[in-house]
Amino acid sequence: MFNHATALRSVLSPAYLEWALKAHYDIGTWQECRFWLRGLNDTYRVRTSTGTYILRIYRTEVAEADVRYELGVLTALKEGLGSSEHTEVGDFIPTKDQTGYTMLDAAEGKRAAVIFHYIEGTENNLEDEDSCYAFGRSAAELHQAMDGIKLEQERELASASVTELESVNTRFKLDTKFLIDEPLERIIRYIGESHKETAFLQTFTTVLKEKISTISSSGLDYGLCHGDMHGNNNVFEQQERFIHYDFEWAAMGWRAYDLAQVKVRKRQSGDTEKKQQLWDALMKGYRSVRSFTDADEQAVDLFIIARRFWVMGLDVAFIDSDMGALDYGEDWLNDFIEEFRDTGIV
């Protein structure tokens, strides 16, 4: 029974956002708030008398604790990277109460709002060896700074230093449960237990997990990861410096998973030989800063497959609230099944 209309995901009015947020920030007089991009979250461009900013309105599934975690990571990395010549992270604007975020009422429930500095720069598609070397070096510097963040439970993020950061009990890890088990459950719930491809997906994921378990037992590099390091719309380049942003998926995991996303990035061209040359250049840049063993590099291709399976599960997660089922029928399923069969895993 319903006594009022409900929503799964709304688009908040720019006028409402200005009204709800302007008292929480010292960023001058608001002149424009424009809906800019609909992605996993909603992005707005804000212009005030002091400059241009990016406003992110998180979907309701992103809990307040998740936002605190992300902002805490950014705060610690800002300090940890210090005066690095090659690597920086996007910074958020503190609220007047110093939390860094505001919880807003939406038709579907509470949504967190964070305002970030607008980043000037270019999006480097990593199409040449010099760019790949530079990005690899920057990714290594980011991981190195992440190694300096010590996760401790039940600490207030507002007081976190470069070596102390709150660890939320419910924070996910970028492990096989997150990358494979949970997406599998979501996918089967969507296509049905009786679907002809369900058995294949169950067998495929079981073998994939076994292979990851085997190679990770050799002691892969493990630590805090960016979680979405695909090298396209989450980093800008300013001269020789890369500015990383969009840390929503930051969590503990294998560094090979982070770099797998760069290797399989969408916006790259060239044949297999060219792509290998670019990857080798990226690896050379990464290893100029920190170690990445042969075992770590061998694991990358497995994590590419795991990433693609996670993406399939992510598609399903957004069907009801965002994308609709029309484009996610048998053709969508068969494309993924064919891709997974081509891996030779089973």
Beta strands, then each sheet from edge to edge (+ up, - down):
strand 1: 30-38
strand 2: 42-48
strand 3: 51-57
strand 4: 87-89
strand 5: 102-106
strand 6: 109-117
strand 7: 151-153
strand 8: 165-167
strand 9: 222-225
strand 10: 235-238
strand 11: 241-244
strand 12: 251-254
sheet 1: 1+ 2- 3+ 6- 5+
sheet 2: 4+ 11+ 10-
sheet 3: 7+ 8+
sheet 4: 9+ 12-
end
